[in-house]
Amino acid sequence: MNNISFYRKSYEYLISKLHDKNYTDINEVNNLLNGVYSTDTFFDRLLSSAQNYQGMPNYIGYWKHNKDLIRNTVYYPDIQTASNQFQTANELYEAFINAGIDMKNSQKSWLKYSNTIFKGIKFLSKFKSQKEFEDDVKKYAINNKHDYKKYVIDNLSGIFGFALGCDFLKEQGFLDYSKPDVHIKAVISLKLILEYNFPYKSLSLSDYDYFDEITQIAKDNNKTPYHIDKLIWLCCTGNIHSQNKDFKFKREEYLNAISTW
């Protein structure tokens, strides 16, 4: 199963599964795949990506019940004021407590979230605008022969880790990025095992390897890595989040389908 076949069959799988759910808005699917809605600012995306560790979105609730409290606490959208106001991650954590955020049974998650937000604010506050940040990312890629991993490795891994650093960029519209999450790892691992007849236990890939695999699939199909990332994610989840339609697909069903291709 080469990369072109993998893409074609995955896209057909997604459309077929959605059709089974009586969902036929293919234009909206393509909008999601092409990053039409990935327009977050760096400050907004910092507050969102920082909670995207396993289980933490339910505790932090940035896109749910705590969005306004979090934004007000960090002086959103004024990242310069936030940087001047907080000198330690613990100060930010205490500010969240004082804002009235309920941290019952979630103190460790909030400490982790506060630490990520604090480090992110300090890094991003050196940019005077969204455009200046975007120019920095693009220039870095050019200077590193379009090895897009380098910006994350050199600038963001110490804040988020590699996978969430990629998430932080791709949801701002940097479509050369994919996030090596649990879905991508499961799907790409199976694809490689089937393609090269690897024994399962012998397959050992890093986040960088998964990133490169998605990039190659994208190149072979004249798509962006973001597009391939989102395709895999939709096949695994069925979550058309732009229309608040979550069809709750099961990743295992997608993996079973791949095994027959």
BABAFI-537546 format. One record per residue: x, y, z of N, C-alpha, C in turn; residue in three letters. Coordinates in steps of 0.2 Angstrom, whole numbers, plus 2048, in hexadecimal, padded with zeros to 3 digits. Layout:
REM BABAFI-537546
PT  nx  ny  nz cax cay caz  cx  cy  cz pami
PT   X   Y   Z   X   Y   Z   X   Y   Z  ala
...
END
This chain:
REM BABAFI-537546
PT  nx  ny  nz cax cay caz  cx  cy  cz pami
PT 804 7FA 800 800 800 800 804 806 800  met
PT 805 809 7FA 809 80F 7FA 805 815 7FC  asn
PT 809 81B 7FD 806 821 800 800 824 7FC  asn
PT 800 823 7F5 7FA 826 7F1 7F4 821 7F2  ile
PT 7F5 81B 7F2 7F0 816 7F4 7ED 817 7FB  ser
PT 7F1 818 800 7EF 819 807 7EB 820 807  phe
PT 7ED 825 804 7E9 82B 804 7E2 82A 801  tyr
PT 7E2 827 7FB 7DC 826 7F7 7D7 822 7FB  arg
PT 7D9 81D 7FE 7D5 818 801 7D2 81B 808  lys
PT 7D7 81F 80B 7D5 822 811 7CF 828 810  ser
PT 7D0 82B 80B 7CB 831 809 7C5 82D 807  tyr
PT 7C5 828 803 7BF 824 802 7BB 821 808  glu
PT 7C0 81F 80C 7BD 81C 813 7B9 821 817  tyr
PT 7BC 827 817 7B9 82D 81B 7B2 82F 818  leu
PT 7B2 830 811 7AC 832 80E 7A7 82D 80F  ile
PT 7A9 826 80E 7A4 821 80F 7A1 821 816  ser
PT 7A5 821 81B 7A3 821 822 79E 827 823  lys
PT 7A0 82D 821 79B 833 822 795 832 81E  leu
PT 795 82F 818 78F 82D 814 78A 829 818  his
PT 78D 824 81B 789 81F 820 786 823 825  asp
PT 788 828 827 785 82D 82C 781 832 82A  lys
PT 780 831 823 77B 836 81F 77E 83D 81F  asn
PT 785 83D 81F 788 844 81F 78B 844 818  tyr
PT 78A 84A 814 78C 84A 80D 78F 851 80C  thr
PT 791 855 811 794 85B 80F 79B 85A 80E  asp
PT 79D 858 808 7A4 857 806 7A8 85D 806  ile
PT 7A5 863 804 7A9 869 804 7AB 86B 80B  asn
PT 7A7 869 810 7A9 86B 817 7AF 866 819  glu
PT 7AF 860 817 7B4 85B 819 7BB 85E 816  val
PT 7BA 860 80F 7C0 862 80C 7C3 869 80F  asn
PT 7BE 86D 812 7C0 873 815 7C5 871 81B  asn
PT 7C2 86C 81F 7C6 86A 825 7CD 867 823  leu
PT 7CD 863 81E 7D3 860 81B 7D8 865 819  leu
PT 7D6 86B 816 7DA 870 813 7DC 875 818  asn
PT 7DA 875 81E 7DC 87A 823 7D8 880 823  gly
PT 7D2 880 820 7CE 887 81F 7CD 88A 826  val
PT 7CC 886 82B 7CA 888 832 7D0 889 837  tyr
PT 7D6 887 834 7DC 888 839 7DF 88F 839  ser
PT 7DC 893 83C 7DD 89A 83C 7DE 89D 843  thr
PT 7E0 899 848 7E1 89C 84F 7E7 8A0 84F  asp
PT 7E7 8A5 853 7ED 8A9 855 7F2 8A5 859  thr
PT 7F8 8A7 85A 7FD 8A4 85E 7FB 8A3 866  phe
PT 7F8 8A9 868 7F6 8A9 86F 7F0 8A4 870  phe
PT 7EB 8A5 86C 7E5 8A0 86D 7E7 899 86C  asp
PT 7EC 898 867 7EE 891 866 7F2 88E 86C  arg
PT 7F6 893 86F 7FA 891 875 7F5 88E 87B  leu
PT 7F0 892 87C 7EB 890 881 7E7 88A 880  leu
PT 7E7 888 879 7E3 882 877 7E8 87C 877  ser
PT 7EE 87D 874 7F2 877 873 7F5 875 879  ser
PT 7F6 87A 87E 7F9 878 885 7F4 873 889  ala
PT 7EE 872 887 7EA 86E 88A 7E9 867 887  gln
PT 7EC 866 881 7EB 860 87D 7EF 85A 87F  asn
PT 7F1 85A 885 7F4 853 887 7EE 84F 889  tyr
PT 7EF 848 889 7EA 843 88A 7E6 845 890  gln
PT 7E0 845 890 7DB 847 895 7DB 84E 898  gly
PT 7E0 852 896 7DF 859 899 7DA 85D 896  met
PT 7D8 85C 890 7D2 861 88E 7CC 861 892  pro
PT 7CB 85B 895 7C5 85A 899 7C6 85E 8A0  asn
PT 7CC 85E 8A2 7CD 862 8A8 7CE 86A 8A7  tyr
PT 7D2 86B 8A2 7D3 872 8A1 7CD 876 89E  ile
PT 7CA 873 899 7C4 875 896 7C4 87C 892  gly
PT 7CA 87D 88F 7CB 883 88B 7C5 885 886  tyr
PT 7C4 880 882 7BE 881 87D 7B7 87F 880  trp
PT 7B7 87E 887 7B1 87D 88A 7AF 882 88F  lys
PT 7AF 880 895 7AD 884 89B 7B2 889 89D  his
PT 7B8 889 89C 7BD 88D 89F 7C0 892 89A  asn
PT 7BE 893 894 7C1 897 88F 7C2 89E 891  lys
PT 7BC 8A1 894 7BC 8A8 895 7C1 8A9 89C  asp
PT 7C0 8A5 8A1 7C4 8A6 8A7 7CC 8A5 8A5  leu
PT 7CE 8A1 8A1 7D5 8A0 89F 7D7 8A6 89B  ile
PT 7D3 8A8 896 7D5 8AE 892 7D6 8B4 897  arg
PT 7D1 8B5 89B 7D1 8BB 8A0 7D7 8BB 8A4  asn
PT 7D9 8B5 8A7 7DF 8B4 8AB 7E5 8B6 8A8  thr
PT 7E6 8B4 8A1 7EC 8B5 89E 7EC 8BC 89A  val
PT 7E7 8C0 89B 7E7 8C7 897 7E6 8C6 890  tyr
PT 7E3 8C0 88E 7E2 8BF 887 7DE 8C5 884  tyr
PT 7E0 8C8 87E 7E6 8C6 879 7EC 8C9 87A  pro
PT 7ED 8CD 880 7F4 8D0 881 7F9 8CC 884  asp
PT 7FD 8C9 87F 802 8C4 882 808 8C8 885  ile
PT 809 8CE 883 80E 8D2 886 80D 8D3 88E  gln
PT 807 8D5 88F 805 8D6 896 805 8D0 89A  thr
PT 803 8CA 897 803 8C4 89A 80B 8C2 89C  ala
PT 80F 8C4 898 816 8C2 899 819 8C6 89E  ser
PT 817 8CD 89F 819 8D1 8A4 816 8CF 8AB  asn
PT 810 8CD 8AB 80C 8CC 8B1 80F 8C5 8B4  gln
PT 811 8C0 8B1 812 8BA 8B4 81A 8B8 8B3  phe
PT 81D 8B8 8B9 824 8B6 8B9 826 8AF 8BA  gln
PT 821 8AB 8BC 822 8A4 8BD 81C 8A0 8BB  thr
PT 81C 89A 8BA 817 896 8B8 812 895 8BE  ala
PT 815 895 8C4 811 895 8CA 80C 89B 8CB  asn
PT 80F 8A1 8C9 80B 8A7 8CA 805 8A6 8C5  glu
PT 806 8A3 8BF 800 8A2 8BB 7FB 89D 8BE  leu
PT 7FE 898 8C0 7FA 893 8C4 7F5 896 8C9  tyr
PT 7F8 89A 8CD 7F5 89D 8D3 7F0 8A2 8D0  glu
PT 7F1 8A5 8CA 7EC 8AA 8C7 7E6 8A6 8C5  ala
PT 7E7 8A0 8C2 7E1 89C 8C0 7DD 89A 8C6  phe
PT 7E0 898 8CC 7DD 897 8D2 7D9 89D 8D4  ile
PT 7DC 8A2 8D4 7D8 8A9 8D6 7D3 8AB 8D2  asn
PT 7D3 8A8 8CB 7CE 8AA 8C7 7C8 8A6 8C8  ala
PT 7C8 8A1 8CC 7C2 89D 8CE 7C2 897 8CA  gly
PT 7C7 895 8C7 7C7 88E 8C3 7C6 888 8C8  ile
PT 7C2 884 8C6 7C1 87E 8CA 7C6 879 8C8  asp
PT 7CB 878 8CD 7D0 873 8CB 7D0 86C 8CF  met
PT 7CA 86B 8D1 7C9 865 8D5 7CB 85F 8D1  lys
PT 7CF 85B 8D4 7D2 855 8D1 7D6 856 8CB  asn
PT 7D8 85C 8CA 7DC 85D 8C4 7E2 862 8C5  ser
PT 7E4 862 8CB 7EA 867 8CC 7F0 866 8C8  gln
PT 7F2 85F 8C7 7F7 85E 8C3 7F7 860 8BC  lys
PT 7F1 85F 8B9 7EF 862 8B2 7F0 869 8B2  ser
PT 7EE 86D 8B7 7EE 874 8B7 7F5 876 8B8  trp
PT 7F9 873 8BC 800 875 8BC 804 874 8B6  leu
PT 802 86E 8B2 806 86D 8AC 803 872 8A7  lys
PT 7FD 874 8A7 7FA 879 8A2 7FD 880 8A3  tyr
PT 7FE 881 8AA 801 888 8AC 808 888 8A9  ser
PT 80C 883 8AA 813 883 8A8 813 884 8A1  asn
PT 80F 880 89D 810 881 896 80E 888 893  thr
PT 808 88B 896 806 891 894 80B 897 896  ile
PT 80E 896 89C 813 89B 89E 819 89B 899  phe
PT 81C 895 898 822 894 893 820 897 88C  lys
PT 81A 895 88A 817 898 884 817 89F 883  gly
PT 814 8A2 888 813 8AA 889 81A 8AD 888  ile
PT 81F 8AA 88C 826 8AD 88C 829 8AD 885  lys
PT 828 8A7 881 82B 8A6 87B 827 8AB 876  phe
PT 820 8AB 876 81D 8AE 871 81C 8B6 872  leu
PT 81E 8B8 878 81D 8BF 879 823 8C3 876  ser
PT 828 8C0 873 82D 8C3 870 82B 8C5 868  lys
PT 825 8C3 866 823 8C5 860 81E 8CA 861  phe
PT 81E 8CF 85C 81A 8D5 85D 813 8D4 85A  lys
PT 813 8CF 856 80C 8CE 852 80C 8C7 850  ser
PT 806 8C5 84E 805 8BE 84B 809 8BD 844  gln
PT 809 8C2 840 80D 8C2 83A 815 8C1 83B  lys
PT 817 8C5 841 81E 8C4 842 820 8BD 844  glu
PT 81B 8BA 848 81C 8B3 84A 81C 8AE 844  phe
PT 817 8AF 83F 816 8AB 839 81D 8AC 835  glu
PT 81F 8B2 834 825 8B3 830 82B 8AF 833  asp
PT 82B 8AF 83A 831 8AB 83D 831 8A4 83B  asp
PT 82B 8A1 83C 82A 89A 83A 82C 898 833  val
PT 82A 89D 82E 82B 89B 827 832 89C 826  lys
PT 835 8A1 829 83D 8A3 827 841 89D 82A  lys
PT 83F 89A 830 842 895 833 842 88F 82E  tyr
PT 83D 88D 82B 83C 888 827 841 889 821  ala
PT 841 88F 81E 845 890 818 84C 88F 81A  ile
PT 84E 892 820 855 891 822 857 88A 824  asn
PT 852 886 825 854 87F 827 852 87A 821  asn
PT 852 87C 81B 851 878 815 84A 875 815  lys
PT 845 878 818 83E 876 819 83D 870 81D  his
PT 842 86F 822 841 86A 827 83C 86D 82C  asp
PT 836 86C 82B 831 86F 830 831 86D 837  tyr
PT 834 867 838 835 865 83F 839 86A 843  lys
PT 83E 86D 840 843 871 843 840 876 848  lys
PT 83B 87A 845 839 87F 849 836 87D 850  tyr
PT 832 877 84F 82F 874 855 835 872 85A  val
PT 839 86E 857 83F 86B 85B 843 871 85F  ile
PT 844 876 85B 849 87B 85E 845 881 862  asp
PT 83F 882 861 83B 887 864 835 885 869  asn
PT 832 880 867 82B 87E 86A 82B 878 86E  leu
PT 830 873 86D 830 86D 871 831 86E 878  ser
PT 835 873 87A 835 874 881 82F 877 885  gly
PT 82B 87A 880 824 87C 883 81F 877 883  ile
PT 81E 874 87E 818 86F 87D 81B 868 87D  phe
PT 821 866 87A 822 860 878 821 860 870  gly
PT 824 85B 86C 824 85C 865 81D 85B 862  phe
PT 819 856 864 812 855 861 80E 85B 862  ala
PT 80E 85E 868 809 864 869 80C 86A 866  leu
PT 813 86A 866 816 870 862 813 870 85B  gly
PT 813 86A 858 810 86A 851 809 86C 851  cys
PT 805 86A 856 7FE 86B 856 7FD 873 857  asp
PT 801 876 85B 801 87D 85C 802 881 855  phe
PT 806 87E 851 808 882 84A 802 880 845  leu
PT 800 87A 845 7FC 878 83F 7F5 87B 840  lys
PT 7F3 87C 846 7EC 87F 847 7EC 887 846  glu
PT 7F2 88A 845 7F3 891 843 7F3 891 83B  gln
PT 7F3 88C 838 7F3 88C 831 7F9 88A 82E  gly
PT 7FE 888 832 804 885 82F 803 87E 82C  phe
PT 802 87E 826 7FF 877 824 804 872 822  leu
PT 80B 874 823 810 86F 822 811 86B 828  asp
PT 80D 86C 82D 80E 868 834 808 863 835  tyr
PT 80A 85E 837 805 859 83A 807 857 841  ser
PT 802 855 845 803 853 84C 804 84B 84D  lys
PT 809 849 84F 80A 841 850 806 83F 856  pro
PT 800 83F 856 7FC 83D 85B 7FA 835 85B  asp
PT 7F6 833 860 7F5 82C 860 7F1 829 85A  val
PT 7ED 82D 857 7EA 82B 850 7EF 82A 84B  his
PT 7F3 82F 84A 7F8 82E 845 7FD 829 846  ile
PT 7FF 828 84C 804 823 84E 801 81C 84D  lys
PT 7FB 81B 84E 7F8 814 84D 7F7 813 846  ala
PT 7F5 818 842 7F3 817 83B 7FA 816 837  val
PT 7FF 81A 838 805 81A 834 809 814 836  ile
PT 809 812 83D 80C 80B 83F 809 806 83B  ser
PT 803 805 83B 7FF 7FF 837 801 800 830  leu
PT 801 806 82D 802 806 826 809 804 824  lys
PT 80E 806 828 815 804 827 816 7FC 828  leu
PT 813 7F9 82D 813 7F2 82E 811 7EE 828  ile
PT 80B 7F1 826 808 7ED 820 80C 7EE 81A  leu
PT 80F 7F4 819 812 7F6 813 819 7F2 812  glu
PT 81D 7F2 818 823 7EF 818 824 7E8 81B  tyr
PT 81E 7E6 81D 81E 7DF 821 823 7DF 827  asn
PT 822 7E5 82B 826 7E5 831 823 7E1 836  phe
PT 826 7DD 83A 823 7DB 841 821 7E0 845  pro
PT 81B 7E0 848 819 7E5 84C 81D 7E8 851  tyr
PT 820 7E3 855 825 7E5 85B 82B 7E8 858  lys
PT 82D 7E8 852 833 7EB 850 832 7F2 84E  ser
PT 82C 7F4 84D 82B 7FB 84B 82C 800 850  leu
PT 831 804 850 832 809 855 833 810 852  ser
PT 82E 814 852 82F 81B 84F 82E 820 854  leu
PT 832 826 852 832 82C 857 82C 830 854  ser
PT 82A 836 858 826 83B 855 828 83E 84F  asp
PT 82F 83F 84E 832 842 848 831 83D 842  tyr
PT 831 836 843 830 832 83E 829 832 83B  asp
PT 824 832 840 81D 833 83E 81C 839 83A  tyr
PT 81F 83F 83D 81E 845 839 821 844 832  phe
PT 826 841 831 829 841 82A 825 83C 826  asp
PT 822 837 829 81E 832 825 818 836 822  glu
PT 815 83A 827 80F 83E 824 811 843 81F  ile
PT 817 846 820 819 84B 81B 81A 847 814  thr
PT 81D 841 814 81E 83E 80E 817 83C 80B  gln
PT 813 839 80E 80C 838 80C 809 83E 808  ile
PT 80A 844 80C 807 84A 809 80A 84C 802  ala
PT 811 84B 802 815 84D 7FC 813 848 7F6  lys
PT 812 842 7F8 810 83D 7F2 809 83E 7F0  asp
PT 805 842 7F3 7FE 843 7F1 7FC 84A 7F0  asn
PT 802 84E 7F0 801 855 7EE 7FC 858 7F3  asn
PT 7FD 856 7F9 7F9 859 7FF 7FD 85C 804  lys
PT 7FA 85F 809 7FE 862 80F 7FF 85D 814  thr
PT 804 85D 818 804 858 81E 7FE 85A 823  pro
PT 7FB 860 823 7F5 861 827 7EF 85D 824  tyr
PT 7EF 85D 81E 7E9 859 81A 7E9 852 81C  his
PT 7EF 84F 81C 7F0 848 81E 7EE 847 825  ile
PT 7F1 84B 829 7F0 84B 830 7E8 84B 832  asp
PT 7E5 850 82F 7DE 850 830 7DA 84B 82D  lys
PT 7DC 848 827 7D8 842 824 7D9 83C 829  leu
PT 7DE 83B 82C 7DF 835 830 7DB 837 837  ile
PT 7DB 83D 839 7D7 83E 83F 7D0 83D 83E  trp
PT 7CD 840 838 7C6 83F 837 7C4 838 836  leu
PT 7C9 834 833 7C7 82D 832 7C7 829 839  cys
PT 7CB 82B 83D 7CB 828 844 7C5 82B 849  cys
PT 7C3 831 848 7BE 834 84C 7B7 836 849  thr
PT 7B7 838 843 7B1 83A 840 7AE 840 843  gly
PT 7B3 844 846 7B1 84B 849 7B1 850 844  asn
PT 7AB 852 841 7AB 858 83D 7AA 85E 841  ile
PT 7AF 860 845 7AF 865 84A 7AC 86C 848  his
PT 7AE 86E 841 7AC 874 83F 7A4 875 83F  ser
PT 7A0 86F 83F 799 86F 83F 796 86C 845  gln
PT 79B 86B 84A 799 868 850 795 861 84F  asn
PT 798 85D 84A 795 857 849 79A 851 84A  lys
PT 799 84E 850 79E 848 852 79B 842 851  asp
PT 79D 83E 84B 79A 838 84A 79E 832 84D  phe
PT 7A3 833 851 7A6 82F 856 7A8 828 852  lys
PT 7AC 829 84D 7AF 823 84A 7B4 820 84E  phe
PT 7B5 81A 84D 7BA 816 851 7C0 815 84D  lys
PT 7C6 816 850 7CC 816 84D 7CD 80E 84B  arg
PT 7CB 80A 84F 7CC 803 84E 7C9 801 847  glu
PT 7C3 804 845 7C0 802 83F 7C4 804 839  glu
PT 7C7 80A 83A 7CB 80D 835 7D2 808 834  tyr
PT 7D5 806 839 7DA 802 839 7D9 7FB 836  leu
PT 7D3 7F9 838 7D1 7F2 835 7D0 7F3 82D  asn
PT 7CD 7F9 82B 7CD 7FA 824 7D3 7FA 820  ala
PT 7D8 7FE 823 7DF 7FE 821 7E2 7F7 820  ile
PT 7E0 7F3 824 7E3 7EC 824 7E1 7E8 81E  ser
PT 7DB 7EA 81B 7D9 7E7 815 7DB 7EA 80F  thr
PT 7DE 7F0 80F 7E0 7F3 809 7E6 7F0 805  trp
END
